[in-house]
Amino acid sequence: MAKARLERDGDLGVLVVDDPPLNLFGEEMVRDVVAALEQAEGAGLRALMVRAEGELFTGGADVNVFHGLGEDEARGFIANLLEITHRLEALPFPTLASVHGLCLTAGLELSLGCDMIWAAESSQFGLVEAVVGLTPLMGGTQRMAERAGPARAREFVMSGGLYSAAELERWNVISRVLPDDQLAEKSLRFAKRLASGPTVAHNATKRIVRAFLEHGVRGADDRAADIGAPLFATSDLQDAVESFLEQGPGKATFEGK
């Protein structure tokens, strides 16, 4: 049975990590997550939510994978891990991680590959690879630095500690913290809202943010026309403008085209 799967709820895809009790990321989990993302790429989805079954999101990486691993084999394993992050970030629609319980190492790196993270109040987070003499290899360190700044990223990784959802919200790593009993319902509702929105425009937003991160404000400015001008040819924009002029704001519906 697959340790991760893609479910569908209308235009929303849900990537479910499901290998309790710890939802550890070993070779099979990595393979199944990649397979689920491959499905998502070709499924005509308009948003993706990542969640996990069980009492915790993930206990992190399966340390058994590291035992006896040589440098050459490690390079291949790292490439497979980064494939997950890169595929997730390249999806042309919004992505949301809905995190509860404990969220460590590879599972946190999976979440950091999403556009947004929503978390339960009691959830705890850590990139604790230092406990086995390792550093995060699925892109977690640099994505923590992207969200929280380099000093925070160094502290987070080097301390090997656990951090609360509230603290990571203050660091701008987590977008929203919710009561434990409301996380599932509210994150699903928000993900469905994203899936019913102007998908092409949302992808343009992702591209402009990426342009800023890679090239700075002026670099993003230089690319804004190439990214934004094609939106005027979409039926979503044309229909929404007509709806706005005829009925006022908030009445338009979108088809993702």
C-alpha positions in Angstrom: 0.0 0.0 0.0 1.3 3.4 -1.0 2.7 5.5 1.8 1.6 8.7 0.1 -1.3 9.3 -2.3 -3.1 11.9 -4.3 -6.8 12.4 -3.6 -9.1 14.7 -5.5 -11.9 16.9 -4.3 -13.2 18.7 -7.4 -10.5 21.0 -8.7 -8.5 20.5 -5.4 -5.8 17.8 -5.1 -4.9 16.6 -1.7 -1.5 14.9 -1.2 -1.9 12.7 1.8 1.1 11.3 3.8 -0.1 8.1 5.3 2.3 5.7 7.0 1.4 5.9 10.7 2.4 6.0 13.4 5.4 8.2 12.4 4.9 8.9 8.7 8.7 8.5 8.2 10.4 9.5 5.0 12.3 6.6 3.7 12.9 5.4 0.2 9.3 4.2 -0.3 7.8 7.4 1.1 10.0 9.5 -1.2 9.0 7.4 -4.2 5.3 7.6 -3.4 5.4 11.3 -2.8 7.1 11.8 -6.2 4.5 9.6 -7.8 1.7 11.6 -6.2 3.2 14.9 -7.5 3.6 13.4 -11.0 -0.2 12.6 -10.8 -0.9 16.2 -9.7 1.1 17.7 -12.6 -1.2 16.0 -15.1 -4.5 16.0 -13.4 -5.8 19.4 -14.3 -5.9 20.5 -10.7 -6.2 24.2 -9.6 -4.8 23.9 -6.1 -3.0 21.3 -3.9 -3.2 20.8 -0.2 -0.6 18.6 1.7 -1.7 16.9 4.8 -0.9 13.8 6.9 -2.9 11.0 8.5 -2.3 10.0 12.2 -1.4 11.9 15.3 1.5 13.7 13.8 2.5 15.0 10.5 5.8 13.2 10.4 8.6 12.1 12.7 11.0 13.0 9.9 13.4 10.9 7.9 13.8 7.2 8.4 17.4 7.1 9.8 17.7 3.5 8.5 18.2 5.0 5.1 21.4 6.6 6.2 23.0 3.5 7.7 25.9 2.4 5.5 25.1 5.0 2.8 28.2 6.0 0.9 28.9 9.4 -0.7 27.9 8.3 -4.2 24.6 6.7 -3.0 24.0 9.8 -0.9 24.2 12.0 -4.0 21.4 10.0 -5.6 19.2 10.1 -2.5 19.6 13.8 -2.2 18.7 14.3 -5.8 15.5 12.3 -5.2 14.7 14.4 -2.2 15.2 17.7 -4.0 13.0 16.4 -6.9 10.1 16.5 -4.5 10.7 20.1 -3.5 11.3 21.2 -7.0 8.3 19.5 -8.4 6.1 20.9 -5.7 7.4 24.5 -6.2 6.9 24.2 -10.0 3.2 23.3 -9.8 1.4 26.1 -11.7 -1.3 26.6 -9.0 -1.4 27.4 -5.3 -0.1 24.9 -2.7 -1.0 24.8 1.0 0.5 22.6 3.7 -1.8 21.8 6.6 0.3 20.7 9.5 -0.6 19.1 12.8 1.4 17.5 15.6 5.1 17.0 15.1 6.6 18.0 11.8 10.3 17.2 11.5 13.1 17.1 8.8 11.8 15.9 5.4 8.2 16.5 6.3 8.9 20.1 7.2 11.0 20.5 4.0 8.0 19.2 2.1 5.9 21.9 3.8 8.4 24.6 3.0 8.1 23.7 -0.6 4.5 24.8 -0.5 3.3 28.4 -1.1 1.8 28.6 2.4 1.8 26.7 5.6 -1.1 26.6 8.0 -0.5 24.9 11.4 -2.3 23.7 14.5 -1.6 25.6 17.7 0.0 22.5 19.3 2.2 21.6 16.4 6.0 21.6 16.7 8.6 21.9 14.0 12.3 21.1 13.7 15.1 20.4 11.3 16.9 18.1 13.6 19.4 16.4 11.3 22.3 17.6 13.5 21.4 14.8 15.9 22.9 12.3 13.4 25.6 14.6 12.2 23.7 15.7 9.1 22.3 18.9 7.7 19.0 19.2 5.9 19.3 18.1 2.3 15.8 18.5 0.8 16.2 22.3 0.7 14.9 23.1 4.2 17.8 25.3 5.3 17.7 27.6 2.3 13.9 27.8 2.4 14.0 28.7 6.1 16.4 31.4 5.2 14.1 32.6 2.4 11.2 33.0 4.8 12.9 33.8 8.1 16.3 35.2 7.2 19.8 33.6 7.3 20.4 34.1 11.0 17.2 32.4 12.0 17.8 29.6 9.6 21.2 28.9 11.1 19.8 29.0 14.6 16.9 26.7 13.6 19.1 24.1 12.0 22.2 24.2 14.3 20.2 24.1 17.5 18.4 21.0 16.4 15.6 22.2 18.6 11.8 22.1 18.4 9.9 25.3 17.7 6.3 26.1 18.2 3.9 27.1 15.5 3.4 30.5 17.1 7.2 31.2 17.0 7.5 30.2 13.4 4.5 32.4 12.6 6.4 35.3 14.1 9.3 34.3 11.9 7.1 34.4 8.8 7.7 30.7 8.2 4.0 29.8 8.9 1.2 31.8 7.4 -1.5 31.0 9.9 -1.9 29.2 13.3 -5.3 27.7 14.1 -6.9 25.9 17.1 -6.2 22.2 16.7 -9.8 21.3 16.3 -10.3 23.9 13.5 -7.2 23.2 11.3 -8.5 20.5 9.1 -11.8 22.2 8.3 -10.5 25.7 7.8 -7.4 24.7 5.8 -9.6 22.5 3.5 -12.0 25.4 3.1 -9.2 27.8 2.2 -7.6 25.3 -0.2 -11.0 24.9 -2.0 -11.2 28.7 -2.2 -7.8 28.7 -3.9 -8.9 26.0 -6.3 -12.0 28.0 -7.3 -9.9 31.2 -8.0 -8.2 32.5 -11.1 -5.7 29.8 -11.5 -3.6 31.4 -14.2 -3.4 34.6 -12.2 -2.4 32.7 -9.1 0.4 31.1 -11.1 1.5 34.5 -12.3 1.7 35.6 -8.6 3.9 32.6 -7.9 6.2 33.5 -10.8 6.5 37.1 -9.7 7.4 36.2 -6.2 10.0 33.7 -7.5 11.4 36.5 -9.8 11.7 38.7 -6.8 13.5 36.0 -4.8 15.9 35.3 -7.6 16.4 38.8 -9.1 15.2 41.3 -6.5 12.5 44.0 -6.8 13.7 45.6 -10.0 14.4 42.2 -11.5 10.8 41.2 -10.8 9.7 44.6 -12.3 11.6 43.7 -15.5 9.6 40.5 -15.8 6.2 41.8 -14.7 5.0 42.5 -18.2 6.0 39.1 -19.6 4.3 37.4 -16.7 1.2 39.7 -16.4 0.3 40.7 -19.9 -0.8 37.3 -21.0 -3.5 37.3 -18.3 -5.5 39.8 -20.4 -6.1 37.0 -22.9 -7.6 34.7 -20.3 -11.3 34.1 -20.2 -11.2 34.4 -16.4 -10.0 38.0 -16.6 -12.3 39.0 -19.5 -15.3 37.4 -17.8 -14.5 38.8 -14.4 -14.1 42.3 -15.8 -17.5 42.1 -17.4 -19.0 40.8 -14.2 -17.4 43.6 -12.2 -18.8 46.3 -14.6 -22.2 44.8 -14.7 -22.8 43.4 -11.2 -20.0 44.9 -9.0 -17.2 43.2 -7.2 -17.2 39.6 -5.9 -19.7 38.1 -8.3 -17.4 36.6 -10.8 -16.7 32.9 -11.0 -13.5 31.4 -12.5 -12.7 28.3 -14.5 -9.0 28.5 -14.4 -8.6 29.4 -18.1 
